[in-house]
Amino acid sequence: MLVFLIHVRDPQFYAVPAAGRAKNGNLRIMGFPPIGIMSLSAVLKRAGHECVMFDQANTETPNQVIIEQIRMRRPQLVGLSFLSTTSYPYARMLVRQIRAVDSKVKVAFGSVFATLNAPLVKLHCPEVDFVCRGDGEQLILDLVEQLDNPAAVAGLTWARDGRVVNNPDRAVERDLDQWPFPDRESLALDFIESIPLDVPAALSMDRYTTLQASRGCPRRCVFCDIPRFNQGKWRSRSHQHVLAEFNHLREHGYGAAYFVDDNFLLQPQRIKAICKGIIDSGPTIHWGCEGRVDSVAEHLYPLMAKANCRTVMFGIESGSQQVLDRLKKEQTLNRLRKNDRFSVDYVVG
């Protein structure tokens, strides 16, 4: 089956093209790679399907180019991934353009935002056939096999006889080692490292990517959607699988990477094993991660720095203890100050 996957971006948050092209001819872009669709592409290809990806950060593939490719190639499924309310309107507009050229193609939404608002999204955007809830790897495999029988696909929201149907939730998958590494080489873009959150300020000109060693966070901050999306569970890949991907990145010429884990700084023994593995294989890739200031792994910051970690991002949220308490952050201003000292001394280089 031919599947198109599109990462939709709000124009005001577009990554900024860097001057010139990479040695392989790819356009160079500042910002975060679309690890979501890259992961799904790898899963689909391993199962024998054909997959084509588009990232709207690429100025050479605007909407009209994507629409023309859909008109010419007639994929059976088009999946759109978007991060938040700011990019949702652009996803809706793109779906309507897709419908104008192909009324039969099945269209699916997927993302944290889509998961947490699935019934409303389906009502608000009837042009989309399916809203995919939760982890996407096994879901998309099931969907392509049951494209004409959506009732059989757990984690799917769709419509039958004009009424929205929420299929049962999909069980949270704990074995993350079963999935292949993201399909980074099929997208004709080379990303360079910028300040996180797509701020257009380059940190280095090294070839850059993201990876994910774990999913979820056990905390319950009231403003955060991570516990709901992950059903309150934290799951991790084995350190051996993470190190294998790190070596894979090194072999493909990446010089910088960032762990997009919701909370990397959990399970000190696992962090220690990852860092020692990086050191033993030669820390040629510098990397970053994010976590909470009350991590039980703060004694490992020097080891992380030795393993070439140069950035740790903390969700501080507020300088007011009253606000922190209201947000249920379960941390104190004194702890914030303490971890600021550690981050400056050992991590941010």
C-alpha beads as a LAMMPS data file, in Angstrom:
LAMMPS data file: protein, C-alpha beads

349 atoms
348 bonds

1 atom types
1 bond types

-500.0 500.0 xlo xhi
-500.0 500.0 ylo yhi
-500.0 500.0 zlo zhi

Masses

1 110.0

Atoms # bond

1 1 1 0.000 0.000 0.000
2 1 1 1.160 3.542 -0.782
3 1 1 0.995 5.879 2.226
4 1 1 1.781 9.596 2.346
5 1 1 2.800 11.092 5.709
6 1 1 2.812 14.869 6.193
7 1 1 4.192 16.889 9.103
8 1 1 2.121 20.071 9.268
9 1 1 3.745 23.203 10.687
10 1 1 2.373 26.623 11.569
11 1 1 4.045 29.043 9.109
12 1 1 5.188 31.374 11.873
13 1 1 7.106 28.459 13.415
14 1 1 8.681 27.268 10.192
15 1 1 12.270 26.219 10.542
16 1 1 14.592 28.730 8.897
17 1 1 16.684 27.503 5.965
18 1 1 20.412 27.843 6.523
19 1 1 22.636 29.231 3.786
20 1 1 23.649 26.684 1.199
21 1 1 23.046 22.961 1.034
22 1 1 24.522 19.929 2.717
23 1 1 27.166 17.836 0.944
24 1 1 24.473 15.328 -0.054
25 1 1 22.494 18.085 -1.783
26 1 1 19.765 18.313 0.840
27 1 1 18.309 21.634 1.884
28 1 1 19.580 22.567 5.338
29 1 1 16.958 23.503 7.916
30 1 1 17.076 24.801 11.481
31 1 1 14.633 23.122 13.819
32 1 1 13.391 19.792 15.098
33 1 1 13.068 16.894 12.615
34 1 1 9.580 15.316 12.396
35 1 1 10.466 12.176 14.367
36 1 1 6.809 11.110 14.469
37 1 1 6.304 10.555 10.752
38 1 1 9.883 9.287 10.415
39 1 1 9.123 6.567 12.953
40 1 1 5.885 5.589 11.204
41 1 1 7.623 5.513 7.824
42 1 1 10.215 3.054 9.137
43 1 1 7.489 0.814 10.565
44 1 1 5.480 0.840 7.338
45 1 1 8.489 0.131 5.133
46 1 1 9.605 -2.775 7.310
47 1 1 6.121 -4.252 6.853
48 1 1 6.456 -4.003 3.065
49 1 1 4.470 -0.835 2.386
50 1 1 5.599 2.187 0.363
51 1 1 5.778 5.476 2.220
52 1 1 6.443 9.046 1.085
53 1 1 7.068 11.813 3.647
54 1 1 6.631 15.573 3.473
55 1 1 7.704 18.151 6.060
56 1 1 6.229 21.617 5.645
57 1 1 9.488 23.094 6.896
58 1 1 10.753 22.287 3.408
59 1 1 10.231 25.355 1.229
60 1 1 10.524 23.141 -1.855
61 1 1 7.400 21.116 -0.997
62 1 1 4.637 23.633 -0.264
63 1 1 1.001 22.543 -0.165
64 1 1 0.531 22.767 -3.915
65 1 1 3.432 20.352 -4.514
66 1 1 2.034 17.877 -1.979
67 1 1 -1.440 18.139 -3.498
68 1 1 -0.074 17.550 -6.996
69 1 1 1.802 14.450 -5.796
70 1 1 -1.410 13.112 -4.248
71 1 1 -3.292 13.776 -7.488
72 1 1 -0.645 11.987 -9.559
73 1 1 0.251 9.042 -7.314
74 1 1 -3.110 8.357 -5.640
75 1 1 -2.021 7.022 -2.233
76 1 1 -4.544 4.889 -0.372
77 1 1 -3.878 6.642 2.948
78 1 1 -2.647 10.131 3.830
79 1 1 -1.620 10.731 7.440
80 1 1 -1.165 14.233 8.865
81 1 1 0.743 14.902 12.070
82 1 1 0.672 18.260 13.851
83 1 1 1.744 19.400 17.285
84 1 1 -0.773 21.844 18.669
85 1 1 -3.683 24.215 18.253
86 1 1 -1.499 26.587 16.225
87 1 1 -0.923 24.068 13.427
88 1 1 -4.356 22.410 13.564
89 1 1 -6.055 25.041 11.323
90 1 1 -3.390 24.465 8.647
91 1 1 -3.967 20.710 8.850
92 1 1 -7.683 21.271 8.290
93 1 1 -7.026 23.492 5.274
94 1 1 -4.686 20.905 3.787
95 1 1 -7.257 18.128 4.255
96 1 1 -9.812 20.167 2.324
97 1 1 -7.322 20.664 -0.498
98 1 1 -6.646 16.927 -0.521
99 1 1 -10.370 16.192 -0.733
100 1 1 -10.681 18.545 -3.706
101 1 1 -8.297 16.421 -5.786
102 1 1 -9.096 12.966 -4.390
103 1 1 -12.473 12.273 -2.797
104 1 1 -11.701 8.586 -2.167
105 1 1 -8.351 8.662 -0.380
106 1 1 -8.523 7.905 3.335
107 1 1 -7.152 10.694 5.523
108 1 1 -6.002 10.323 9.134
109 1 1 -4.903 12.741 11.845
110 1 1 -2.442 11.798 14.542
111 1 1 -0.672 13.650 17.363
112 1 1 -0.999 14.417 21.049
113 1 1 -3.482 17.202 20.293
114 1 1 -5.554 14.941 18.050
115 1 1 -5.486 12.141 20.631
116 1 1 -6.758 14.289 23.491
117 1 1 -9.444 15.987 21.401
118 1 1 -10.386 13.155 19.048
119 1 1 -14.227 13.389 19.083
120 1 1 -14.170 17.175 18.745
121 1 1 -11.594 17.029 15.955
122 1 1 -13.719 14.512 14.030
123 1 1 -16.814 16.697 14.438
124 1 1 -14.917 19.874 13.615
125 1 1 -13.191 18.395 10.573
126 1 1 -15.567 15.869 8.978
127 1 1 -13.317 15.668 5.912
128 1 1 -10.847 13.563 7.900
129 1 1 -11.758 9.865 8.026
130 1 1 -9.820 8.788 11.110
131 1 1 -8.326 10.336 14.223
132 1 1 -5.586 8.088 15.608
133 1 1 -5.197 8.095 19.390
134 1 1 -2.018 7.246 21.269
135 1 1 1.145 5.563 19.973
136 1 1 1.075 5.268 16.214
137 1 1 3.361 2.367 15.276
138 1 1 1.075 -0.648 15.670
139 1 1 -2.005 1.485 15.053
140 1 1 -0.943 2.468 11.549
141 1 1 -0.019 -1.123 10.737
142 1 1 -3.477 -2.245 11.838
143 1 1 -5.112 0.617 9.959
144 1 1 -3.524 -0.165 6.587
145 1 1 -4.598 -3.784 7.005
146 1 1 -8.159 -2.818 8.003
147 1 1 -8.648 0.356 5.991
148 1 1 -12.186 -0.666 5.029
149 1 1 -13.034 -2.023 8.476
150 1 1 -12.142 0.739 10.966
151 1 1 -14.268 -0.861 13.693
152 1 1 -11.516 -3.469 14.072
153 1 1 -8.758 -0.934 14.852
154 1 1 -8.230 -0.084 18.524
155 1 1 -7.414 3.551 19.270
156 1 1 -9.342 4.908 16.295
157 1 1 -12.016 7.629 16.241
158 1 1 -14.198 7.706 13.115
159 1 1 -17.814 8.190 12.034
160 1 1 -20.548 5.685 11.215
161 1 1 -23.944 6.802 9.934
162 1 1 -23.105 10.385 10.838
163 1 1 -22.194 9.584 14.459
164 1 1 -18.720 9.715 15.949
165 1 1 -17.388 6.326 17.078
166 1 1 -14.569 5.964 19.606
167 1 1 -13.068 2.506 19.348
168 1 1 -11.603 1.123 22.598
169 1 1 -8.246 2.548 23.652
170 1 1 -5.183 0.706 22.504
171 1 1 -3.160 -0.994 25.241
172 1 1 0.006 0.980 25.994
173 1 1 2.935 -0.740 24.308
174 1 1 5.842 -1.317 26.672
175 1 1 8.233 -3.087 24.298
176 1 1 9.699 -0.097 22.479
177 1 1 12.757 -2.042 21.299
178 1 1 10.602 -3.830 18.718
179 1 1 10.364 -0.769 16.487
180 1 1 12.989 0.158 13.862
181 1 1 15.001 3.362 14.035
182 1 1 13.232 6.374 12.456
183 1 1 13.478 6.708 8.683
184 1 1 15.666 9.820 8.636
185 1 1 17.305 9.371 5.256
186 1 1 14.135 9.349 3.103
187 1 1 13.277 12.971 3.837
188 1 1 15.332 15.253 1.600
189 1 1 16.284 17.598 4.438
190 1 1 19.316 17.982 6.659
191 1 1 18.577 19.586 10.012
192 1 1 21.072 21.651 11.945
193 1 1 20.962 22.199 15.685
194 1 1 19.095 25.252 16.904
195 1 1 17.801 26.404 20.253
196 1 1 14.964 24.026 21.231
197 1 1 11.378 24.915 20.314
198 1 1 12.481 25.884 16.798
199 1 1 13.940 29.248 17.795
200 1 1 15.895 30.288 14.667
201 1 1 19.310 30.542 16.324
202 1 1 21.841 27.864 15.366
203 1 1 23.863 26.152 18.100
204 1 1 26.105 24.354 15.627
205 1 1 26.262 23.523 11.938
206 1 1 26.596 19.781 12.569
207 1 1 24.118 17.431 11.004
208 1 1 21.422 17.138 13.650
209 1 1 18.562 14.853 14.595
210 1 1 16.355 13.799 17.485
211 1 1 15.812 10.434 19.120
212 1 1 13.570 9.075 21.834
213 1 1 14.779 6.730 24.571
214 1 1 11.582 6.731 26.648
215 1 1 7.972 7.875 26.606
216 1 1 5.811 9.367 29.309
217 1 1 6.342 10.908 32.731
218 1 1 5.052 9.685 36.124
219 1 1 4.309 13.214 37.395
220 1 1 0.887 14.910 37.347
221 1 1 1.494 18.580 36.581
222 1 1 -1.959 20.046 35.926
223 1 1 -1.002 21.878 32.723
224 1 1 0.664 18.898 31.017
225 1 1 -0.902 16.535 28.480
226 1 1 1.856 13.901 28.732
227 1 1 0.273 11.806 31.549
228 1 1 -3.060 11.671 29.705
229 1 1 -1.501 10.756 26.379
230 1 1 0.598 7.980 27.944
231 1 1 -2.172 6.828 30.288
232 1 1 -0.028 7.672 33.303
233 1 1 2.755 5.265 32.303
234 1 1 6.487 5.709 31.695
235 1 1 8.177 3.340 29.280
236 1 1 11.744 3.091 28.089
237 1 1 13.862 1.417 25.473
238 1 1 16.762 -0.695 26.676
239 1 1 20.085 1.085 26.911
240 1 1 21.484 -1.402 24.348
241 1 1 18.851 -0.365 21.799
242 1 1 19.494 3.332 22.440
243 1 1 23.253 2.866 22.032
244 1 1 22.726 0.940 18.797
245 1 1 20.789 3.917 17.422
246 1 1 23.479 6.312 18.649
247 1 1 26.095 4.312 16.739
248 1 1 23.789 4.257 13.713
249 1 1 23.639 8.070 13.815
250 1 1 27.402 8.330 14.059
251 1 1 27.814 6.076 11.024
252 1 1 25.456 8.328 9.031
253 1 1 27.388 11.492 9.768
254 1 1 25.328 13.072 12.534
255 1 1 27.255 15.349 14.862
256 1 1 24.459 16.513 17.178
257 1 1 21.364 14.888 18.665
258 1 1 18.650 15.667 21.172
259 1 1 16.607 13.241 23.248
260 1 1 12.968 14.269 22.983
261 1 1 11.982 12.118 25.959
262 1 1 9.275 13.626 28.140
263 1 1 11.584 13.063 31.117
264 1 1 15.020 11.667 30.271
265 1 1 16.315 12.015 33.838
266 1 1 14.668 8.906 35.284
267 1 1 16.269 5.617 36.341
268 1 1 19.892 6.555 37.127
269 1 1 21.241 3.090 36.324
270 1 1 19.838 3.313 32.812
271 1 1 21.280 6.801 32.275
272 1 1 24.630 5.582 33.583
273 1 1 24.613 2.644 31.153
274 1 1 23.787 4.918 28.188
275 1 1 26.533 7.377 29.104
276 1 1 29.156 4.684 29.633
277 1 1 28.233 3.105 26.321
278 1 1 28.632 6.433 24.519
279 1 1 31.993 7.033 26.184
280 1 1 33.249 3.535 25.348
281 1 1 32.323 3.915 21.674
282 1 1 33.807 7.396 21.403
283 1 1 31.647 10.469 22.176
284 1 1 31.753 12.081 18.752
285 1 1 28.119 13.234 18.891
286 1 1 27.164 15.998 21.310
287 1 1 23.670 15.702 22.683
288 1 1 21.025 17.193 24.933
289 1 1 17.986 16.102 26.887
290 1 1 15.324 17.417 29.226
291 1 1 13.916 16.542 32.620
292 1 1 12.867 17.830 36.015
293 1 1 15.065 19.704 38.448
294 1 1 14.229 17.220 41.202
295 1 1 15.746 14.325 39.270
296 1 1 17.368 11.565 41.311
297 1 1 20.064 11.441 38.621
298 1 1 21.703 14.800 39.312
299 1 1 24.828 13.026 40.625
300 1 1 25.284 11.743 37.046
301 1 1 25.593 15.194 35.467
302 1 1 29.423 15.011 35.384
303 1 1 29.232 11.596 33.688
304 1 1 26.696 12.963 31.187
305 1 1 29.046 15.833 30.391
306 1 1 31.885 13.359 29.867
307 1 1 29.632 11.494 27.432
308 1 1 29.330 14.740 25.437
309 1 1 26.003 15.967 26.835
310 1 1 26.147 19.732 26.605
311 1 1 22.537 20.795 27.179
312 1 1 19.925 19.883 29.771
313 1 1 16.559 21.623 29.537
314 1 1 14.447 21.976 32.682
315 1 1 10.757 22.836 32.837
316 1 1 11.012 25.454 35.588
317 1 1 7.593 26.999 34.775
318 1 1 7.633 29.764 37.414
319 1 1 9.733 31.664 39.954
320 1 1 6.791 31.766 42.338
321 1 1 6.380 28.959 44.865
322 1 1 2.655 29.681 45.011
323 1 1 2.327 29.162 41.263
324 1 1 4.432 26.002 41.370
325 1 1 2.173 24.591 44.067
326 1 1 -0.935 25.489 42.093
327 1 1 0.531 23.713 39.054
328 1 1 1.296 20.672 41.239
329 1 1 4.933 20.717 40.144
330 1 1 5.980 19.228 43.497
331 1 1 9.260 21.135 43.511
332 1 1 10.666 24.115 45.367
333 1 1 12.499 27.273 44.397
334 1 1 15.484 26.108 46.454
335 1 1 15.682 22.993 44.291
336 1 1 15.545 25.135 41.169
337 1 1 18.499 27.195 42.373
338 1 1 20.482 24.093 43.282
339 1 1 20.030 22.496 39.878
340 1 1 20.901 25.734 38.096
341 1 1 24.335 25.475 39.710
342 1 1 24.749 21.895 38.498
343 1 1 23.633 22.692 34.959
344 1 1 26.044 25.605 34.570
345 1 1 29.019 23.766 36.069
346 1 1 28.657 20.427 34.375
347 1 1 26.252 20.350 31.467
348 1 1 25.770 23.546 29.531
349 1 1 29.124 24.004 27.871

Bonds

1 1 1 2
2 1 2 3
3 1 3 4
4 1 4 5
5 1 5 6
6 1 6 7
7 1 7 8
8 1 8 9
9 1 9 10
10 1 10 11
11 1 11 12
12 1 12 13
13 1 13 14
14 1 14 15
15 1 15 16
16 1 16 17
17 1 17 18
18 1 18 19
19 1 19 20
20 1 20 21
21 1 21 22
22 1 22 23
23 1 23 24
24 1 24 25
25 1 25 26
26 1 26 27
27 1 27 28
28 1 28 29
29 1 29 30
30 1 30 31
31 1 31 32
32 1 32 33
33 1 33 34
34 1 34 35
35 1 35 36
36 1 36 37
37 1 37 38
38 1 38 39
39 1 39 40
40 1 40 41
41 1 41 42
42 1 42 43
43 1 43 44
44 1 44 45
45 1 45 46
46 1 46 47
47 1 47 48
48 1 48 49
49 1 49 50
50 1 50 51
51 1 51 52
52 1 52 53
53 1 53 54
54 1 54 55
55 1 55 56
56 1 56 57
57 1 57 58
58 1 58 59
59 1 59 60
60 1 60 61
61 1 61 62
62 1 62 63
63 1 63 64
64 1 64 65
65 1 65 66
66 1 66 67
67 1 67 68
68 1 68 69
69 1 69 70
70 1 70 71
71 1 71 72
72 1 72 73
73 1 73 74
74 1 74 75
75 1 75 76
76 1 76 77
77 1 77 78
78 1 78 79
79 1 79 80
80 1 80 81
81 1 81 82
82 1 82 83
83 1 83 84
84 1 84 85
85 1 85 86
86 1 86 87
87 1 87 88
88 1 88 89
89 1 89 90
90 1 90 91
91 1 91 92
92 1 92 93
93 1 93 94
94 1 94 95
95 1 95 96
96 1 96 97
97 1 97 98
98 1 98 99
99 1 99 100
100 1 100 101
101 1 101 102
102 1 102 103
103 1 103 104
104 1 104 105
105 1 105 106
106 1 106 107
107 1 107 108
108 1 108 109
109 1 109 110
110 1 110 111
111 1 111 112
112 1 112 113
113 1 113 114
114 1 114 115
115 1 115 116
116 1 116 117
117 1 117 118
118 1 118 119
119 1 119 120
120 1 120 121
121 1 121 122
122 1 122 123
123 1 123 124
124 1 124 125
125 1 125 126
126 1 126 127
127 1 127 128
128 1 128 129
129 1 129 130
130 1 130 131
131 1 131 132
132 1 132 133
133 1 133 134
134 1 134 135
135 1 135 136
136 1 136 137
137 1 137 138
138 1 138 139
139 1 139 140
140 1 140 141
141 1 141 142
142 1 142 143
143 1 143 144
144 1 144 145
145 1 145 146
146 1 146 147
147 1 147 148
148 1 148 149
149 1 149 150
150 1 150 151
151 1 151 152
152 1 152 153
153 1 153 154
154 1 154 155
155 1 155 156
156 1 156 157
157 1 157 158
158 1 158 159
159 1 159 160
160 1 160 161
161 1 161 162
162 1 162 163
163 1 163 164
164 1 164 165
165 1 165 166
166 1 166 167
167 1 167 168
168 1 168 169
169 1 169 170
170 1 170 171
171 1 171 172
172 1 172 173
173 1 173 174
174 1 174 175
175 1 175 176
176 1 176 177
177 1 177 178
178 1 178 179
179 1 179 180
180 1 180 181
181 1 181 182
182 1 182 183
183 1 183 184
184 1 184 185
185 1 185 186
186 1 186 187
187 1 187 188
188 1 188 189
189 1 189 190
190 1 190 191
191 1 191 192
192 1 192 193
193 1 193 194
194 1 194 195
195 1 195 196
196 1 196 197
197 1 197 198
198 1 198 199
199 1 199 200
200 1 200 201
201 1 201 202
202 1 202 203
203 1 203 204
204 1 204 205
205 1 205 206
206 1 206 207
207 1 207 208
208 1 208 209
209 1 209 210
210 1 210 211
211 1 211 212
212 1 212 213
213 1 213 214
214 1 214 215
215 1 215 216
216 1 216 217
217 1 217 218
218 1 218 219
219 1 219 220
220 1 220 221
221 1 221 222
222 1 222 223
223 1 223 224
224 1 224 225
225 1 225 226
226 1 226 227
227 1 227 228
228 1 228 229
229 1 229 230
230 1 230 231
231 1 231 232
232 1 232 233
233 1 233 234
234 1 234 235
235 1 235 236
236 1 236 237
237 1 237 238
238 1 238 239
239 1 239 240
240 1 240 241
241 1 241 242
242 1 242 243
243 1 243 244
244 1 244 245
245 1 245 246
246 1 246 247
247 1 247 248
248 1 248 249
249 1 249 250
250 1 250 251
251 1 251 252
252 1 252 253
253 1 253 254
254 1 254 255
255 1 255 256
256 1 256 257
257 1 257 258
258 1 258 259
259 1 259 260
260 1 260 261
261 1 261 262
262 1 262 263
263 1 263 264
264 1 264 265
265 1 265 266
266 1 266 267
267 1 267 268
268 1 268 269
269 1 269 270
270 1 270 271
271 1 271 272
272 1 272 273
273 1 273 274
274 1 274 275
275 1 275 276
276 1 276 277
277 1 277 278
278 1 278 279
279 1 279 280
280 1 280 281
281 1 281 282
282 1 282 283
283 1 283 284
284 1 284 285
285 1 285 286
286 1 286 287
287 1 287 288
288 1 288 289
289 1 289 290
290 1 290 291
291 1 291 292
292 1 292 293
293 1 293 294
294 1 294 295
295 1 295 296
296 1 296 297
297 1 297 298
298 1 298 299
299 1 299 300
300 1 300 301
301 1 301 302
302 1 302 303
303 1 303 304
304 1 304 305
305 1 305 306
306 1 306 307
307 1 307 308
308 1 308 309
309 1 309 310
310 1 310 311
311 1 311 312
312 1 312 313
313 1 313 314
314 1 314 315
315 1 315 316
316 1 316 317
317 1 317 318
318 1 318 319
319 1 319 320
320 1 320 321
321 1 321 322
322 1 322 323
323 1 323 324
324 1 324 325
325 1 325 326
326 1 326 327
327 1 327 328
328 1 328 329
329 1 329 330
330 1 330 331
331 1 331 332
332 1 332 333
333 1 333 334
334 1 334 335
335 1 335 336
336 1 336 337
337 1 337 338
338 1 338 339
339 1 339 340
340 1 340 341
341 1 341 342
342 1 342 343
343 1 343 344
344 1 344 345
345 1 345 346
346 1 346 347
347 1 347 348
348 1 348 349
